[in-house]
Amino acid sequence: MENELQKQIIWIGSALKDLKQFPDEVKREMGYALYRAQLGKKSEKAKPLKGFDHVMEIVSHFDKDTYRGVYVYKMGKTIYVLHAFKKKSKKGIKTSKEDIAVIKNRLNIAREIDKGI
C-alpha cells in the first residue's frame, strides 16, 4: 500500500552519477531524505533552496566537507533530482553561480519532462 503512495524519482543530467561518487554515509542521508520526499514528508536534512519555488536542498556534512542534493518536490507525482555536488567554497554557505546555473537548467528540463508525463 505504501508504494502506491510514493512519488517516483526522476534523475536529471548527471545527478545520480554524481551522488554515487559521494561517501556512503552521505549517500545514505540523501537517500533517506529523498525517500521521505517520496512519501510527502520532509527530512530534517532538507531545506528550501533560496530563490526557487518548491525546490529543496539536502545538506550533508562528512569529514569536513559539505555535500548537497537538490530536488523538486511539487511537480505532479514525481520528485525530480536536479543536482548533487560537493560544495567547493570554504567560506560562506552560498551556492556557487555555476551550481545555480546547473540547477536552473535542469529545472527547465524537469518542467519539460513533467509536461510529457
CNS distance restraints for C-alpha pairs under 8 A (distance, minus, plus):
assign (resid   1 and name CA) (resid   5 and name CA) 7.08 0.50 0.50
assign (resid   2 and name CA) (resid   6 and name CA) 6.57 0.50 0.50
assign (resid   5 and name CA) (resid  39 and name CA) 6.69 0.50 0.50
assign (resid   6 and name CA) (resid  38 and name CA) 4.95 0.50 0.50
assign (resid   6 and name CA) (resid  39 and name CA) 5.11 0.50 0.50
assign (resid   6 and name CA) (resid  40 and name CA) 7.79 0.50 0.50
assign (resid   7 and name CA) (resid  37 and name CA) 7.94 0.50 0.50
assign (resid   7 and name CA) (resid  38 and name CA) 4.61 0.50 0.50
assign (resid   7 and name CA) (resid  39 and name CA) 6.74 0.50 0.50
assign (resid   7 and name CA) (resid  40 and name CA) 7.96 0.50 0.50
assign (resid   7 and name CA) (resid  77 and name CA) 5.22 0.50 0.50
assign (resid   7 and name CA) (resid  78 and name CA) 5.09 0.50 0.50
assign (resid   7 and name CA) (resid  79 and name CA) 6.37 0.50 0.50
assign (resid   8 and name CA) (resid  38 and name CA) 6.80 0.50 0.50
assign (resid   8 and name CA) (resid  77 and name CA) 6.82 0.50 0.50
assign (resid   8 and name CA) (resid  78 and name CA) 4.95 0.50 0.50
assign (resid   8 and name CA) (resid  79 and name CA) 6.09 0.50 0.50
assign (resid   9 and name CA) (resid  38 and name CA) 7.61 0.50 0.50
assign (resid   9 and name CA) (resid  78 and name CA) 5.77 0.50 0.50
assign (resid   9 and name CA) (resid  79 and name CA) 4.73 0.50 0.50
assign (resid   9 and name CA) (resid  80 and name CA) 5.84 0.50 0.50
assign (resid   9 and name CA) (resid  81 and name CA) 7.12 0.50 0.50
assign (resid  10 and name CA) (resid  78 and name CA) 7.02 0.50 0.50
assign (resid  10 and name CA) (resid  79 and name CA) 6.26 0.50 0.50
assign (resid  10 and name CA) (resid  80 and name CA) 4.92 0.50 0.50
assign (resid  10 and name CA) (resid  81 and name CA) 6.26 0.50 0.50
assign (resid  11 and name CA) (resid  15 and name CA) 6.02 0.50 0.50
assign (resid  11 and name CA) (resid  16 and name CA) 6.06 0.50 0.50
assign (resid  11 and name CA) (resid  80 and name CA) 5.87 0.50 0.50
assign (resid  11 and name CA) (resid  81 and name CA) 4.85 0.50 0.50
assign (resid  11 and name CA) (resid  82 and name CA) 6.58 0.50 0.50
assign (resid  12 and name CA) (resid  16 and name CA) 7.81 0.50 0.50
assign (resid  12 and name CA) (resid  80 and name CA) 6.82 0.50 0.50
assign (resid  12 and name CA) (resid  81 and name CA) 5.97 0.50 0.50
assign (resid  12 and name CA) (resid  82 and name CA) 5.25 0.50 0.50
assign (resid  12 and name CA) (resid  83 and name CA) 7.37 0.50 0.50
assign (resid  12 and name CA) (resid 106 and name CA) 6.34 0.50 0.50
assign (resid  12 and name CA) (resid 109 and name CA) 7.60 0.50 0.50
assign (resid  12 and name CA) (resid 110 and name CA) 7.10 0.50 0.50
assign (resid  13 and name CA) (resid  82 and name CA) 7.27 0.50 0.50
assign (resid  13 and name CA) (resid  83 and name CA) 7.76 0.50 0.50
assign (resid  13 and name CA) (resid 106 and name CA) 7.11 0.50 0.50
assign (resid  14 and name CA) (resid  18 and name CA) 5.90 0.50 0.50
assign (resid  14 and name CA) (resid  83 and name CA) 7.39 0.50 0.50
assign (resid  15 and name CA) (resid  19 and name CA) 6.09 0.50 0.50
assign (resid  15 and name CA) (resid  81 and name CA) 6.63 0.50 0.50
assign (resid  15 and name CA) (resid  82 and name CA) 6.16 0.50 0.50
assign (resid  15 and name CA) (resid  83 and name CA) 4.76 0.50 0.50
assign (resid  15 and name CA) (resid  84 and name CA) 5.16 0.50 0.50
assign (resid  16 and name CA) (resid  20 and name CA) 6.21 0.50 0.50
assign (resid  16 and name CA) (resid  84 and name CA) 7.49 0.50 0.50
assign (resid  17 and name CA) (resid  21 and name CA) 6.83 0.50 0.50
assign (resid  18 and name CA) (resid  22 and name CA) 7.23 0.50 0.50
assign (resid  18 and name CA) (resid  84 and name CA) 5.85 0.50 0.50
assign (resid  18 and name CA) (resid  85 and name CA) 6.72 0.50 0.50
assign (resid  19 and name CA) (resid  27 and name CA) 6.71 0.50 0.50
assign (resid  19 and name CA) (resid  69 and name CA) 7.87 0.50 0.50
assign (resid  19 and name CA) (resid  84 and name CA) 5.56 0.50 0.50
assign (resid  19 and name CA) (resid  85 and name CA) 7.30 0.50 0.50
assign (resid  20 and name CA) (resid  27 and name CA) 7.09 0.50 0.50
assign (resid  22 and name CA) (resid  26 and name CA) 6.20 0.50 0.50
assign (resid  22 and name CA) (resid  27 and name CA) 6.14 0.50 0.50
assign (resid  22 and name CA) (resid  67 and name CA) 7.91 0.50 0.50
assign (resid  23 and name CA) (resid  27 and name CA) 6.32 0.50 0.50
assign (resid  23 and name CA) (resid  62 and name CA) 7.86 0.50 0.50
assign (resid  24 and name CA) (resid  28 and name CA) 6.17 0.50 0.50
assign (resid  25 and name CA) (resid  29 and name CA) 6.31 0.50 0.50
assign (resid  25 and name CA) (resid  62 and name CA) 7.65 0.50 0.50
assign (resid  26 and name CA) (resid  30 and name CA) 6.09 0.50 0.50
assign (resid  26 and name CA) (resid  60 and name CA) 6.07 0.50 0.50
assign (resid  26 and name CA) (resid  61 and name CA) 7.44 0.50 0.50
assign (resid  26 and name CA) (resid  62 and name CA) 6.95 0.50 0.50
assign (resid  26 and name CA) (resid  67 and name CA) 7.39 0.50 0.50
assign (resid  27 and name CA) (resid  31 and name CA) 5.80 0.50 0.50
assign (resid  28 and name CA) (resid  32 and name CA) 6.05 0.50 0.50
assign (resid  29 and name CA) (resid  33 and name CA) 6.22 0.50 0.50
assign (resid  29 and name CA) (resid  45 and name CA) 7.88 0.50 0.50
assign (resid  29 and name CA) (resid  60 and name CA) 7.09 0.50 0.50
assign (resid  30 and name CA) (resid  34 and name CA) 6.15 0.50 0.50
assign (resid  30 and name CA) (resid  58 and name CA) 6.59 0.50 0.50
assign (resid  30 and name CA) (resid  60 and name CA) 7.51 0.50 0.50
assign (resid  30 and name CA) (resid  69 and name CA) 7.04 0.50 0.50
assign (resid  31 and name CA) (resid  35 and name CA) 6.13 0.50 0.50
assign (resid  32 and name CA) (resid  36 and name CA) 6.21 0.50 0.50
assign (resid  32 and name CA) (resid  43 and name CA) 7.79 0.50 0.50
assign (resid  33 and name CA) (resid  37 and name CA) 6.33 0.50 0.50
assign (resid  33 and name CA) (resid  42 and name CA) 7.12 0.50 0.50
assign (resid  33 and name CA) (resid  43 and name CA) 5.04 0.50 0.50
assign (resid  33 and name CA) (resid  44 and name CA) 7.95 0.50 0.50
assign (resid  33 and name CA) (resid  45 and name CA) 6.81 0.50 0.50
assign (resid  33 and name CA) (resid  46 and name CA) 6.95 0.50 0.50
assign (resid  33 and name CA) (resid  58 and name CA) 7.20 0.50 0.50
assign (resid  34 and name CA) (resid  38 and name CA) 6.20 0.50 0.50
assign (resid  35 and name CA) (resid  39 and name CA) 6.53 0.50 0.50
assign (resid  36 and name CA) (resid  40 and name CA) 6.44 0.50 0.50
assign (resid  36 and name CA) (resid  41 and name CA) 4.99 0.50 0.50
assign (resid  36 and name CA) (resid  42 and name CA) 5.88 0.50 0.50
assign (resid  36 and name CA) (resid  43 and name CA) 6.14 0.50 0.50
assign (resid  37 and name CA) (resid  41 and name CA) 5.06 0.50 0.50
assign (resid  37 and name CA) (resid  42 and name CA) 5.77 0.50 0.50
assign (resid  37 and name CA) (resid  43 and name CA) 7.41 0.50 0.50
assign (resid  37 and name CA) (resid  73 and name CA) 6.82 0.50 0.50
assign (resid  37 and name CA) (resid  79 and name CA) 7.47 0.50 0.50
assign (resid  38 and name CA) (resid  78 and name CA) 7.93 0.50 0.50
assign (resid  38 and name CA) (resid  79 and name CA) 6.79 0.50 0.50
assign (resid  42 and name CA) (resid  46 and name CA) 6.60 0.50 0.50
assign (resid  45 and name CA) (resid  58 and name CA) 5.36 0.50 0.50
assign (resid  45 and name CA) (resid  59 and name CA) 5.72 0.50 0.50
assign (resid  45 and name CA) (resid  60 and name CA) 7.01 0.50 0.50
assign (resid  46 and name CA) (resid  56 and name CA) 6.15 0.50 0.50
assign (resid  46 and name CA) (resid  57 and name CA) 5.36 0.50 0.50
assign (resid  46 and name CA) (resid  58 and name CA) 4.27 0.50 0.50
assign (resid  46 and name CA) (resid  59 and name CA) 6.50 0.50 0.50
assign (resid  47 and name CA) (resid  56 and name CA) 5.42 0.50 0.50
assign (resid  47 and name CA) (resid  57 and name CA) 5.39 0.50 0.50
assign (resid  47 and name CA) (resid  58 and name CA) 6.57 0.50 0.50
assign (resid  48 and name CA) (resid  52 and name CA) 7.79 0.50 0.50
assign (resid  48 and name CA) (resid  54 and name CA) 7.24 0.50 0.50
assign (resid  48 and name CA) (resid  55 and name CA) 5.94 0.50 0.50
assign (resid  48 and name CA) (resid  56 and name CA) 4.38 0.50 0.50
assign (resid  48 and name CA) (resid  57 and name CA) 5.98 0.50 0.50
assign (resid  49 and name CA) (resid  53 and name CA) 7.95 0.50 0.50
assign (resid  49 and name CA) (resid  55 and name CA) 5.73 0.50 0.50
assign (resid  49 and name CA) (resid  56 and name CA) 5.19 0.50 0.50
assign (resid  49 and name CA) (resid  57 and name CA) 5.49 0.50 0.50
assign (resid  49 and name CA) (resid  70 and name CA) 7.97 0.50 0.50
assign (resid  54 and name CA) (resid  72 and name CA) 5.78 0.50 0.50
assign (resid  54 and name CA) (resid  73 and name CA) 5.94 0.50 0.50
assign (resid  54 and name CA) (resid  74 and name CA) 5.65 0.50 0.50
assign (resid  55 and name CA) (resid  70 and name CA) 6.94 0.50 0.50
assign (resid  55 and name CA) (resid  71 and name CA) 5.64 0.50 0.50
assign (resid  55 and name CA) (resid  72 and name CA) 4.47 0.50 0.50
assign (resid  55 and name CA) (resid  73 and name CA) 6.42 0.50 0.50
assign (resid  55 and name CA) (resid  74 and name CA) 7.97 0.50 0.50
assign (resid  56 and name CA) (resid  70 and name CA) 5.69 0.50 0.50
assign (resid  56 and name CA) (resid  71 and name CA) 5.42 0.50 0.50
assign (resid  56 and name CA) (resid  72 and name CA) 6.26 0.50 0.50
assign (resid  56 and name CA) (resid  73 and name CA) 7.24 0.50 0.50
assign (resid  57 and name CA) (resid  68 and name CA) 6.50 0.50 0.50
assign (resid  57 and name CA) (resid  69 and name CA) 5.63 0.50 0.50
assign (resid  57 and name CA) (resid  70 and name CA) 4.51 0.50 0.50
assign (resid  57 and name CA) (resid  71 and name CA) 6.57 0.50 0.50
assign (resid  58 and name CA) (resid  68 and name CA) 5.43 0.50 0.50
assign (resid  58 and name CA) (resid  69 and name CA) 4.96 0.50 0.50
assign (resid  58 and name CA) (resid  70 and name CA) 6.28 0.50 0.50
assign (resid  59 and name CA) (resid  66 and name CA) 6.95 0.50 0.50
assign (resid  59 and name CA) (resid  67 and name CA) 5.92 0.50 0.50
assign (resid  59 and name CA) (resid  68 and name CA) 4.79 0.50 0.50
assign (resid  59 and name CA) (resid  69 and name CA) 6.79 0.50 0.50
assign (resid  60 and name CA) (resid  66 and name CA) 5.77 0.50 0.50
assign (resid  60 and name CA) (resid  67 and name CA) 5.16 0.50 0.50
assign (resid  60 and name CA) (resid  68 and name CA) 6.33 0.50 0.50
assign (resid  61 and name CA) (resid  65 and name CA) 5.71 0.50 0.50
assign (resid  61 and name CA) (resid  66 and name CA) 4.56 0.50 0.50
assign (resid  61 and name CA) (resid  67 and name CA) 6.24 0.50 0.50
assign (resid  62 and name CA) (resid  66 and name CA) 6.41 0.50 0.50
assign (resid  62 and name CA) (resid  67 and name CA) 7.77 0.50 0.50
assign (resid  65 and name CA) (resid  86 and name CA) 7.35 0.50 0.50
assign (resid  65 and name CA) (resid  87 and name CA) 7.29 0.50 0.50
assign (resid  66 and name CA) (resid  86 and name CA) 5.93 0.50 0.50
assign (resid  66 and name CA) (resid  87 and name CA) 5.46 0.50 0.50
assign (resid  67 and name CA) (resid  84 and name CA) 7.48 0.50 0.50
assign (resid  67 and name CA) (resid  85 and name CA) 5.80 0.50 0.50
assign (resid  67 and name CA) (resid  86 and name CA) 4.33 0.50 0.50
assign (resid  67 and name CA) (resid  87 and name CA) 5.78 0.50 0.50
assign (resid  68 and name CA) (resid  83 and name CA) 7.97 0.50 0.50
assign (resid  68 and name CA) (resid  84 and name CA) 5.62 0.50 0.50
assign (resid  68 and name CA) (resid  85 and name CA) 5.40 0.50 0.50
assign (resid  68 and name CA) (resid  86 and name CA) 6.19 0.50 0.50
assign (resid  68 and name CA) (resid  87 and name CA) 6.98 0.50 0.50
assign (resid  69 and name CA) (resid  81 and name CA) 7.53 0.50 0.50
assign (resid  69 and name CA) (resid  82 and name CA) 7.73 0.50 0.50
assign (resid  69 and name CA) (resid  83 and name CA) 5.71 0.50 0.50
assign (resid  69 and name CA) (resid  84 and name CA) 4.25 0.50 0.50
assign (resid  69 and name CA) (resid  85 and name CA) 6.53 0.50 0.50
assign (resid  70 and name CA) (resid  81 and name CA) 5.99 0.50 0.50
assign (resid  70 and name CA) (resid  82 and name CA) 5.51 0.50 0.50
assign (resid  70 and name CA) (resid  83 and name CA) 5.15 0.50 0.50
assign (resid  70 and name CA) (resid  84 and name CA) 6.32 0.50 0.50
assign (resid  70 and name CA) (resid 103 and name CA) 7.69 0.50 0.50
assign (resid  71 and name CA) (resid  79 and name CA) 6.70 0.50 0.50
assign (resid  71 and name CA) (resid  80 and name CA) 5.42 0.50 0.50
assign (resid  71 and name CA) (resid  81 and name CA) 4.20 0.50 0.50
assign (resid  71 and name CA) (resid  82 and name CA) 5.30 0.50 0.50
assign (resid  71 and name CA) (resid  83 and name CA) 7.17 0.50 0.50
assign (resid  72 and name CA) (resid  79 and name CA) 5.72 0.50 0.50
assign (resid  72 and name CA) (resid  80 and name CA) 5.16 0.50 0.50
assign (resid  72 and name CA) (resid  81 and name CA) 6.52 0.50 0.50
assign (resid  72 and name CA) (resid  82 and name CA) 7.36 0.50 0.50
assign (resid  72 and name CA) (resid 107 and name CA) 7.86 0.50 0.50
assign (resid  73 and name CA) (resid  78 and name CA) 7.17 0.50 0.50
assign (resid  73 and name CA) (resid  79 and name CA) 5.11 0.50 0.50
assign (resid  73 and name CA) (resid  80 and name CA) 6.98 0.50 0.50
assign (resid  74 and name CA) (resid  78 and name CA) 7.69 0.50 0.50
assign (resid  74 and name CA) (resid  79 and name CA) 7.43 0.50 0.50
assign (resid  75 and name CA) (resid  79 and name CA) 7.09 0.50 0.50
assign (resid  75 and name CA) (resid 111 and name CA) 7.91 0.50 0.50
assign (resid  75 and name CA) (resid 114 and name CA) 7.13 0.50 0.50
assign (resid  76 and name CA) (resid 114 and name CA) 7.25 0.50 0.50
assign (resid  80 and name CA) (resid 110 and name CA) 6.51 0.50 0.50
assign (resid  82 and name CA) (resid 103 and name CA) 5.98 0.50 0.50
assign (resid  82 and name CA) (resid 106 and name CA) 5.63 0.50 0.50
assign (resid  82 and name CA) (resid 107 and name CA) 6.56 0.50 0.50
assign (resid  82 and name CA) (resid 110 and name CA) 7.93 0.50 0.50
assign (resid  83 and name CA) (resid 102 and name CA) 7.34 0.50 0.50
assign (resid  83 and name CA) (resid 103 and name CA) 6.29 0.50 0.50
assign (resid  83 and name CA) (resid 106 and name CA) 7.84 0.50 0.50
assign (resid  87 and name CA) (resid  95 and name CA) 7.60 0.50 0.50
assign (resid  89 and name CA) (resid  96 and name CA) 7.89 0.50 0.50
assign (resid  95 and name CA) (resid  99 and name CA) 6.52 0.50 0.50
assign (resid  95 and name CA) (resid 100 and name CA) 6.67 0.50 0.50
assign (resid  96 and name CA) (resid 100 and name CA) 6.27 0.50 0.50
assign (resid  97 and name CA) (resid 101 and name CA) 6.14 0.50 0.50
assign (resid  98 and name CA) (resid 102 and name CA) 6.38 0.50 0.50
assign (resid  99 and name CA) (resid 103 and name CA) 6.21 0.50 0.50
assign (resid 100 and name CA) (resid 104 and name CA) 6.14 0.50 0.50
assign (resid 101 and name CA) (resid 105 and name CA) 6.13 0.50 0.50
assign (resid 102 and name CA) (resid 106 and name CA) 6.08 0.50 0.50
assign (resid 103 and name CA) (resid 107 and name CA) 5.91 0.50 0.50
assign (resid 104 and name CA) (resid 108 and name CA) 6.37 0.50 0.50
assign (resid 105 and name CA) (resid 109 and name CA) 6.51 0.50 0.50
assign (resid 106 and name CA) (resid 110 and name CA) 6.11 0.50 0.50
assign (resid 107 and name CA) (resid 111 and name CA) 6.25 0.50 0.50
assign (resid 108 and name CA) (resid 112 and name CA) 6.38 0.50 0.50
assign (resid 109 and name CA) (resid 113 and name CA) 6.23 0.50 0.50
assign (resid 110 and name CA) (resid 114 and name CA) 5.99 0.50 0.50
assign (resid 111 and name CA) (resid 115 and name CA) 6.28 0.50 0.50
assign (resid 112 and name CA) (resid 116 and name CA) 6.75 0.50 0.50
assign (resid 113 and name CA) (resid 117 and name CA) 6.54 0.50 0.50
